[in-house]
Amino acid sequence: MIPDRLATTNPDLRLRAFTTGDAGAVFDYWRSDAGWERFNASVPRDFTLADAKAFVEEMCGRSRAASPNWAILYDERVVGVVSLVFEQGHRLAAVGYGVHGGIRGAGLAPTSVSSVLNSAFDCYPELRKIRAHTDPRNTASHRVLEKLGFALEGVLRKNQYVKGEFVDEAIYGLLREDWSSLEDR
Ligand SMILES: CC(C)(COP(=O)(O)OP(=O)(O)OC[C@H]1O[C@@H](n2cnc3c(N)ncnc32)[C@H](O)[C@@H]1OP(=O)(O)O)[C@@H](O)C(=O)NCCC(=O)NCCS
């Protein structure tokens, strides 16, 4: 099983499983960037603390074998999330991530996701590919994926219905061999 506690290359940055006590910190993180949830179909536009509680409970309730997730801790404060959803008996996976609006641009997302990718490829030798689905307008997210060696594989037109509008969906992919050949991981 993939560990629920992960170190990163940054000594101030680590990951651990969510606990039900994290809802307040998640609410703060969500509130730190007005409008970020336009890229996230599962978070309502006018989210409340109750929505953050429901999110944390859902994260805590997920199977760690099938869909593990981690709270990102920076200086011991919960500032974000990384999640994986495995498919086809751990041969494929999809990754998601986000960090607090007040500490963006410092490489915390790529460093956190890198630790998760290392662990996933180590833990599951059968894992061949990790995908990420993003909004084509989400340039910050695309930069994270590019830094991690993902390639843009295509854009599906009007493929999601998010907050009342149909939006395109960019699909990025990372093969095991892409990850092995990446120097800085
Ligand atoms: C996408 C996201 C996770 C990136 O996290 P991060 O820790 O800031 O990642 P990085 O530091 O590598 O920065 C990535 C890009 O964000 C942009 N960026 C830089 N500083 C920034 C700032 N202060 N505020 C916002 N974006 C900034 C830059 O384009 C940067 O690319 P660069 O390093 O080539 O200049 C973060 O912006 C976020 O949480 N967004 C909202 C949730 C989301 O969209 N998640 C992804 C869904 S698919």
The ligand as an SDF file (V2000), in Angstrom:
LIG
                    3D

 48 50  0  0  0  0  0  0  0  0999 V2000
   -1.8240   24.9400   -9.9460 C   0  0  0  0  0  0  0  0  0  0  0  0
   -1.1950   25.1150   -8.5740 C   0  0  0  0  0  0  0  0  0  0  0  0
   -1.3920   23.8190   -7.7900 C   0  0  0  0  0  0  0  0  0  0  0  0
    0.3000   25.4200   -8.7090 C   0  0  0  0  0  0  0  0  0  0  0  0
    0.9110   25.3380   -7.4220 O   0  0  0  0  0  0  0  0  0  0  0  0
    2.3030   26.0830   -7.0990 P   0  0  0  0  0  0  0  0  0  0  0  0
    2.8400   25.4860   -5.8320 O   0  0  0  0  0  0  0  0  0  0  0  0
    2.1150   27.5400   -7.1320 O   0  0  0  0  0  0  0  0  0  0  0  0
    3.2070   25.6440   -8.3460 O   0  0  0  0  0  0  0  0  0  0  0  0
    4.5270   26.3940   -8.9000 P   0  0  0  0  0  0  0  0  0  0  0  0
    5.1920   27.1240   -7.8070 O   0  0  0  0  0  0  0  0  0  0  0  0
    5.2800   25.3640   -9.6470 O   0  0  0  0  0  0  0  0  0  0  0  0
    3.9720   27.4790   -9.9230 O   0  0  0  0  0  0  0  0  0  0  0  0
    3.3200   27.0280  -11.1090 C   0  0  0  0  0  0  0  0  0  0  0  0
    2.9860   28.2480  -11.9600 C   0  0  0  0  0  0  0  0  0  0  0  0
    2.0580   29.0700  -11.2430 O   0  0  0  0  0  0  0  0  0  0  0  0
    2.2290   30.4560  -11.6960 C   0  0  0  0  0  0  0  0  0  0  0  0
    2.5440   31.2870  -10.5350 N   0  0  0  0  0  0  0  0  0  0  0  0
    3.7300   31.7450  -10.0960 C   0  0  0  0  0  0  0  0  0  0  0  0
    3.5860   32.5070   -9.0140 N   0  0  0  0  0  0  0  0  0  0  0  0
    2.2680   32.5300   -8.7510 C   0  0  0  0  0  0  0  0  0  0  0  0
    1.4920   33.1670   -7.7500 C   0  0  0  0  0  0  0  0  0  0  0  0
    2.0370   33.9180   -6.7980 N   0  0  0  0  0  0  0  0  0  0  0  0
    0.1410   32.9640   -7.7720 N   0  0  0  0  0  0  0  0  0  0  0  0
   -0.4280   32.1830   -8.6970 C   0  0  0  0  0  0  0  0  0  0  0  0
    0.2750   31.5600   -9.6940 N   0  0  0  0  0  0  0  0  0  0  0  0
    1.5920   31.7510   -9.7130 C   0  0  0  0  0  0  0  0  0  0  0  0
    3.3990   30.4350  -12.6640 C   0  0  0  0  0  0  0  0  0  0  0  0
    2.8300   30.3060  -13.9630 O   0  0  0  0  0  0  0  0  0  0  0  0
    4.1360   29.1690  -12.2750 C   0  0  0  0  0  0  0  0  0  0  0  0
    4.8950   28.6630  -13.3310 O   0  0  0  0  0  0  0  0  0  0  0  0
    6.4860   29.0260  -13.3590 P   0  0  0  0  0  0  0  0  0  0  0  0
    7.0860   28.4000  -12.1470 O   0  0  0  0  0  0  0  0  0  0  0  0
    6.9520   28.4460  -14.6440 O   0  0  0  0  0  0  0  0  0  0  0  0
    6.5850   30.5260  -13.3010 O   0  0  0  0  0  0  0  0  0  0  0  0
   -1.8730   26.2900   -7.8010 C   0  0  0  0  0  0  0  0  0  0  0  0
   -1.8580   27.4230   -8.6280 O   0  0  0  0  0  0  0  0  0  0  0  0
   -3.3070   25.9810   -7.3630 C   0  0  0  0  0  0  0  0  0  0  0  0
   -3.5200   25.3950   -6.3140 O   0  0  0  0  0  0  0  0  0  0  0  0
   -4.3110   26.3930   -8.1830 N   0  0  0  0  0  0  0  0  0  0  0  0
   -5.7150   26.1630   -7.8390 C   0  0  0  0  0  0  0  0  0  0  0  0
   -6.0790   24.6970   -7.8440 C   0  0  0  0  0  0  0  0  0  0  0  0
   -5.7970   24.0700   -9.1890 C   0  0  0  0  0  0  0  0  0  0  0  0
   -5.9860   24.6900  -10.2190 O   0  0  0  0  0  0  0  0  0  0  0  0
   -5.3450   22.8100   -9.1510 N   0  0  0  0  0  0  0  0  0  0  0  0
   -5.0510   22.0300  -10.3480 C   0  0  0  0  0  0  0  0  0  0  0  0
   -6.2960   21.4450  -10.8800 C   0  0  0  0  0  0  0  0  0  0  0  0
   -5.9280   20.4470  -12.3090 S   0  0  0  0  0  0  0  0  0  0  0  0
  1  2  1  0
  2  3  1  0
  2  4  1  0
  2 36  1  0
  4  5  1  0
  5  6  1  0
  6  7  2  0
  6  8  1  0
  6  9  1  0
  9 10  1  0
 10 11  2  0
 10 12  1  0
 10 13  1  0
 13 14  1  0
 14 15  1  0
 15 16  1  0
 15 30  1  0
 16 17  1  0
 17 18  1  0
 17 28  1  0
 18 19  1  0
 18 27  1  0
 19 20  2  0
 20 21  1  0
 21 22  1  0
 21 27  2  0
 22 23  1  0
 22 24  2  0
 24 25  1  0
 25 26  2  0
 26 27  1  0
 28 29  1  0
 28 30  1  0
 30 31  1  0
 31 32  1  0
 32 33  2  0
 32 34  1  0
 32 35  1  0
 36 37  1  0
 36 38  1  0
 38 39  2  0
 38 40  1  0
 40 41  1  0
 41 42  1  0
 42 43  1  0
 43 44  2  0
 43 45  1  0
 45 46  1  0
 46 47  1  0
 47 48  1  0
M  END
$$$$
